[in-house]
Structure formats: C-alpha cells, structure tokens
C-alpha cells in the first residue's frame, strides 16, 4: 500500500462499493478462490483500484492479498 500511496480506507471503499468483473481464480489452497474487486475511491481520482481478496465463508474472514491500480500490471 505504501508503494502505491494507498491507505486502508481505499481498500475498505473498494470492497464496499466495487464489483467483481472477472471469474474467480483458484487459490493455492483447495476450495478457496481469489476475487478481483474493482472501483474508484475518493483518493484515486479518475483511476480504478483493484483489490485481490480471498474470502473464507466458514470463518467469516477475508484475506486481502493486494491492492493495485487496475491499469498497472
């Protein structure tokens, strides 16, 4: 997050207001999937952010893998 000048409120905003546009990808652990949630945030200007997250329905937890600018690969 520091490398991209992003803060935790950016992550939370994207998770709350974003959409998943692509099919989930399998995670390294069986029965878990990675989702890419995309949205702009108040701090991102006109750029779109992407949060990669892995939900765990059994424990009601969410692992944040990364947050990045969508236009940077």
C-alpha positions as CSV (number, residue, x, y, z in Angstrom):
1,X,0.0,0.0,0.0
2,X,2.8,2.4,0.8
3,X,4.4,1.8,-2.6
4,X,1.2,2.9,-4.3
5,X,0.4,5.7,-1.8
6,X,-2.9,4.0,-0.8
7,X,-4.4,3.7,2.6
8,X,-6.7,1.3,4.3
9,X,-9.8,3.4,3.6
10,X,-9.1,2.8,-0.1
11,X,-9.3,-0.9,0.5
12,X,-12.5,-0.7,2.5
13,X,-14.1,1.6,0.0
14,X,-13.4,-0.7,-2.9
15,X,-14.6,-3.7,-1.0
16,X,-17.8,-2.0,-0.1
17,X,-18.6,-0.3,-3.4
18,X,-16.7,-2.3,-6.0
19,X,-17.7,-5.0,-8.4
20,X,-16.2,-8.3,-9.5
21,X,-15.9,-8.3,-13.3
22,X,-13.9,-11.5,-13.8
23,X,-14.4,-15.1,-12.9
24,X,-12.7,-16.1,-9.6
25,X,-9.3,-17.8,-9.8
26,X,-8.4,-20.8,-7.7
27,X,-6.2,-20.0,-4.8
28,X,-3.2,-22.1,-3.7
29,X,-5.4,-23.7,-1.0
30,X,-8.0,-26.2,-2.1
31,X,-11.6,-24.9,-2.1
32,X,-10.6,-21.2,-1.9
33,X,-10.8,-18.7,-4.7
34,X,-9.3,-15.2,-5.4
35,X,-11.7,-12.4,-6.4
36,X,-10.7,-9.2,-8.0
37,X,-12.9,-6.3,-6.8
38,X,-12.7,-3.1,-8.8
39,X,-13.8,0.5,-8.1
40,X,-12.6,4.1,-7.9
41,X,-12.2,5.6,-4.5
42,X,-12.3,9.2,-3.3
43,X,-8.5,9.2,-3.1
44,X,-7.9,7.6,-6.5
45,X,-9.0,10.4,-8.8
46,X,-10.1,9.0,-12.1
47,X,-8.0,5.8,-11.8
48,X,-9.6,2.5,-10.8
49,X,-8.3,0.3,-8.0
50,X,-8.3,-3.4,-7.8
51,X,-8.4,-5.4,-4.5
52,X,-7.5,-9.1,-4.7
53,X,-9.2,-10.9,-1.8
54,X,-9.8,-14.5,-0.7
55,X,-13.0,-15.0,1.4
56,X,-13.3,-17.8,3.9
57,X,-17.0,-18.4,4.4
58,X,-16.5,-20.9,7.2
59,X,-14.7,-18.5,9.5
60,X,-16.3,-15.3,8.1
61,X,-12.8,-13.9,7.3
62,X,-11.4,-12.1,4.3
63,X,-7.7,-12.2,3.4
64,X,-6.5,-9.2,1.4
65,X,-3.8,-10.3,-1.0
66,X,-3.1,-6.9,-2.6
67,X,-4.4,-3.6,-3.7
68,X,-3.2,-2.2,-7.0
69,X,-4.1,0.2,-9.8
70,X,-6.0,-1.6,-12.5
71,X,-4.0,0.0,-15.3
72,X,-0.7,-1.3,-13.8
73,X,0.1,-5.0,-14.2
